[in-house]
Amino acid sequence: MFKAAFADARVWKNLLTAISTLIEEADFEISPDTIKLRSMDPSHVAMVDFELPSSAFENYSCSAPLKIRMNMNSMLKLLRRVGPDERLEIAYDEATKKIEMTLKGKMMRKFTMPTLEPSEEEVPTPKLSFNARVKMIASSLRDMIEDSQAISDNVRLESTVEKFIVNSSGELSSATIELEKGSEALLDLEVKEPSKATFNLNYLAEIIKAGATTSEVVTVEYSSNMPVRIQFEMPQQGRLQYYLAPRIEAE
């Protein structure tokens, strides 16, 4: 049996929204200590890696490890009208293989949805080393990426010892947005060697937009022409991070 509760139901809704950016169905691995998810998008261009420890919940109980596959969009539809003062309780019934969600606020609302057959596929964690690490305000990165969308379908991330640079270039226009060390939006910049890599803006924009609703701080790590890791800070040392493959041919 599994039960968990959030004092603010919007926390779970925002996390699901961030995960659903890449995948429609996902396997949640639930243990007495944590909830985990690691999954590739259908095109295998991007991956989401999520973990939330039991201490991040208001209440949490899990009698034995289990794997539950859920449709993200179906659950989000049930949570679409979540208010700011609503508490969320989630329970899984192994007998019926259904999830029950209870929202408690000015009124009590209960929703029940079926789970799906879990996948047997195991997604390994990418083994990468990074030459550039940029820690910054998530909303600022979201603004930089959204500005770039007006110019091109791709964006180049660059790092020097002193600057983090976002470049985009179209047929007629271009944009260069820089953050220097000491900027209020740039919390930390570590560069082993100057690095640059180009990424698809459709993927990157959706990841940053969704992740920024869950966290105020984001860390971007990459090396030249290598995948980027984008990590959003979670409560109680939880993890929400994405990996996105580069567009080598755009360099």
Phi and psi in degrees as a GROMACS rama.xvg file:
@    title "Ramachandran Plot"
@    xaxis  label "Phi"
@    yaxis  label "Psi"
@TYPE xy
-130.636  131.731  PHE-2
-140.67  143.358  LYS-3
-152.772  158.065  ALA-4
-144.103  141.813  ALA-5
-113.311  132.924  PHE-6
-65.0529  -33.0634  ALA-7
-118.866  109.531  ASP-8
-61.6046  -23.9708  ALA-9
-66.3462  -23.7541  ARG-10
-61.2349  -48.101  VAL-11
-67.2509  -40.287  TRP-12
-60.6361  -44.1677  LYS-13
-66.1726  -37.7784  ASN-14
-65.5017  -43.409  LEU-15
-62.5197  -40.4871  LEU-16
-60.7014  -42.4428  THR-17
-65.0234  -39.9102  ALA-18
-69.2897  -41.4414  ILE-19
-69.1795  -8.92387  SER-20
-57.1243  -34.495  THR-21
-107.664  -30.9137  LEU-22
-134.329  147.469  ILE-23
-94.1583  -35.4417  GLU-24
-123.528  142.799  GLU-25
-147.818  148.356  ALA-26
-96.6162  119.644  ASP-27
-96.3287  123.343  PHE-28
-96.4057  115.639  GLU-29
-113.168  128.439  ILE-30
-129.502  174.541  SER-31
-61.3381  -16.1852  PRO-32
-111.661  -20.5908  ASP-33
-162.127  162.482  THR-34
-115.839  130.184  ILE-35
-128.333  155.64  LYS-36
-154.36  133.436  LEU-37
-142.458  120.212  ARG-38
-152.486  146.536  SER-39
-91.1622  153.185  MET-40
-75.1644  162.925  ASP-41
-55.0723  -31.2608  PRO-42
-86.5739  -5.79454  SER-43
61.3945  29.3697  HIS-44
-91.5546  -28.4284  VAL-45
-137.777  158.589  ALA-46
-139.068  144.434  MET-47
-113.939  137.535  VAL-48
-131.274  113.265  ASP-49
-126.97  139.288  PHE-50
-150.698  134.799  GLU-51
-135.844  118.878  LEU-52
-73.747  160.161  PRO-53
-59.5585  -28.7579  SER-54
-68.0407  -14.5475  SER-55
-80.9084  -10.4427  ALA-56
-96.7099  156.738  PHE-57
-69.1692  -44.8435  GLU-58
-135.743  147.408  ASN-59
-156.422  130.845  TYR-60
-149.453  135.367  SER-61
-146.718  116.231  CYS-62
-77.3971  -26.6173  SER-63
-159.2  151.702  ALA-64
-58.6029  141.137  PRO-65
-150.091  161.978  LEU-66
-124.104  123.959  LYS-67
-123.745  128.911  ILE-68
-103.243  127.877  ARG-69
-128.767  150.786  MET-70
-87.2849  115.416  ASN-71
-61.3103  -45.3396  MET-72
-65.2901  -36.6936  ASN-73
-64.5116  -42.5662  SER-74
-69.176  -38.7341  MET-75
-65.544  -33.2003  LEU-76
-62.0158  -37.2157  LYS-77
-72.5333  -24.3689  LEU-78
-101.41  8.41834  LEU-79
-64.0575  -25.2807  ARG-80
-108.24  25.98  ARG-81
-62.6338  133.033  VAL-82
-99.8637  171.362  GLY-83
-70.9947  -17.2207  PRO-84
-115.26  29.0991  ASP-85
-108.348  138.649  GLU-86
-97.4645  143.804  ARG-87
-118.87  129.163  LEU-88
-115.983  132.182  GLU-89
-120.365  134.499  ILE-90
-140.282  145.349  ALA-91
-117.993  128.428  TYR-92
-102.641  110.346  ASP-93
-65.7658  -29.3035  GLU-94
-66.5416  -43.8419  ALA-95
-97.0899  -12.5215  THR-96
57.3742  42.3841  LYS-97
-123.465  150.97  LYS-98
-99.0762  134.262  ILE-99
-115.894  127.434  GLU-100
-116.251  129.744  MET-101
-119.254  121.669  THR-102
-103.678  125.709  LEU-103
-120.54  117.913  LYS-104
-150.187  -123.434  GLY-105
-66.574  -24.591  LYS-106
-139.078  168.628  MET-107
-109.193  128.057  MET-108
-123.543  134.261  ARG-109
-120.74  134.565  LYS-110
-128.546  141.541  PHE-111
-124.969  134.29  THR-112
-139.592  146.742  MET-113
-76.426  154.495  PRO-114
-98.5183  170.342  THR-115
-111.977  168.714  LEU-116
-71.2738  122.521  GLU-117
-61.6122  149.326  PRO-118
-80.6569  151.343  SER-119
-93.1813  -4.32841  GLU-120
-70.4972  134.254  GLU-121
-107.743  127.508  GLU-122
-102.608  113.674  VAL-123
-75.8291  156.844  PRO-124
-76.2586  128.779  THR-125
-60.1557  137.897  PRO-126
-100.657  101.39  LYS-127
-131.664  152.55  LEU-128
-116.431  145.877  SER-129
-122.177  137.432  PHE-130
-95.5578  -15.6363  ASN-131
-130.676  134.553  ALA-132
-132.657  119.781  ARG-133
-120.515  118.093  VAL-134
-110.828  125.104  LYS-135
-153.306  175.719  MET-136
-70.2243  126.213  ILE-137
-61.3763  -40.0771  ALA-138
-65.4989  -31.6278  SER-139
-68.8041  -41.5611  SER-140
-65.0305  -39.1743  LEU-141
-58.6758  -43.469  ARG-142
-64.6911  -40.293  ASP-143
-63.1415  -42.2488  MET-144
-70.0747  -39.984  ILE-145
-65.6403  -36.8451  GLU-146
-62.3293  -38.0449  ASP-147
-67.7436  -29.5398  SER-148
-63.152  -23.6949  GLN-149
-74.0992  -11.2138  ALA-150
-107.521  -44.3852  ILE-151
-150.73  172.711  SER-152
-92.9375  -8.78104  ASP-153
-129.359  159.269  ASN-154
-140.527  142.259  VAL-155
-107.44  124.434  ARG-156
-94.9918  131.392  LEU-157
-131.429  146.115  GLU-158
-137.137  132.881  SER-159
-117.793  179.785  THR-160
-61.7016  -27.243  VAL-161
-110.632  -14.3556  GLU-162
-140.885  151.847  LYS-163
-114.238  127.247  PHE-164
-126.968  135.51  ILE-165
-115.09  117.892  VAL-166
-116.682  136.625  ASN-167
-138.592  145.565  SER-168
-144.812  128.783  SER-169
-114.513  -168.965  GLY-170
-64.7281  -37.4556  GLU-171
-116.839  -21.9663  LEU-172
-128.121  163.169  SER-173
-148.885  161.391  SER-174
-144.872  139.529  ALA-175
-130.825  121.211  THR-176
-120.265  125.038  ILE-177
-120.732  143.519  GLU-178
-123.588  122.158  LEU-179
-97.0232  155.956  GLU-180
-55.1118  135.022  LYS-181
101.447  -14.7092  GLY-182
-66.1655  145.881  SER-183
-63.0889  -30.7993  GLU-184
-80.4333  -23.0664  ALA-185
-98.156  105.444  LEU-186
-82.7407  -31.9774  LEU-187
-161.499  145.234  ASP-188
-142.142  117  LEU-189
-123.344  119.331  GLU-190
-129.107  112.055  VAL-191
-74.0042  -39.1079  LYS-192
-153.265  147.184  GLU-193
-52.1185  135.526  PRO-194
-135.978  149.109  SER-195
-152.374  142.699  LYS-196
-154.31  147.862  ALA-197
-107.215  139.037  THR-198
-134.68  154.792  PHE-199
-69.8831  127.301  ASN-200
-72.5941  -29.1079  LEU-201
-60.515  -46.9071  ASN-202
-66.072  -51.3156  TYR-203
-61.8421  -42.1039  LEU-204
-64.2925  -42.207  ALA-205
-65.3917  -41.1796  GLU-206
-62.5621  -48.8879  ILE-207
-66.9868  -42.3485  ILE-208
-60.567  -47.1484  LYS-209
-70.2558  -44.1864  ALA-210
-64.1006  -33.7276  GLY-211
-66.5686  -18.1188  ALA-212
-79.4541  -16.0864  THR-213
-99.9558  -17.9699  THR-214
-153.409  150.734  SER-215
-90.2024  -13.6792  GLU-216
-125.434  137.545  VAL-217
-131.601  144.549  VAL-218
-119.486  126.296  THR-219
-112.806  125.641  VAL-220
-128.831  135.153  GLU-221
-164.33  166.569  TYR-222
-129.893  168.524  SER-223
-58.2097  126.553  SER-224
55.5362  33.7472  ASN-225
-125.814  163.972  MET-226
-59.8672  151.706  PRO-227
-101.147  143.64  VAL-228
-112.113  126.768  ARG-229
-118.333  115.393  ILE-230
-119.763  129.722  GLN-231
-105.928  133.581  PHE-232
-67.6715  132.175  GLU-233
-116.791  157.06  MET-234
-65.8335  152.733  PRO-235
54.0043  40.8092  GLN-236
59.7839  31.3127  GLN-237
-72.857  176.305  GLY-238
-139.714  130.41  ARG-239
-136.231  105.471  LEU-240
-138.13  155.135  GLN-241
-127.11  148.947  TYR-242
-119.35  136.435  TYR-243
-135.095  128.822  LEU-244
-71.6343  148.316  ALA-245
-81.0276  164.742  PRO-246
-100.182  86.5703  ARG-247
-61.1595  -38.8414  ILE-248
-67.7039  -14.0907  GLU-249
-86.7025  -9.13461  ALA-250
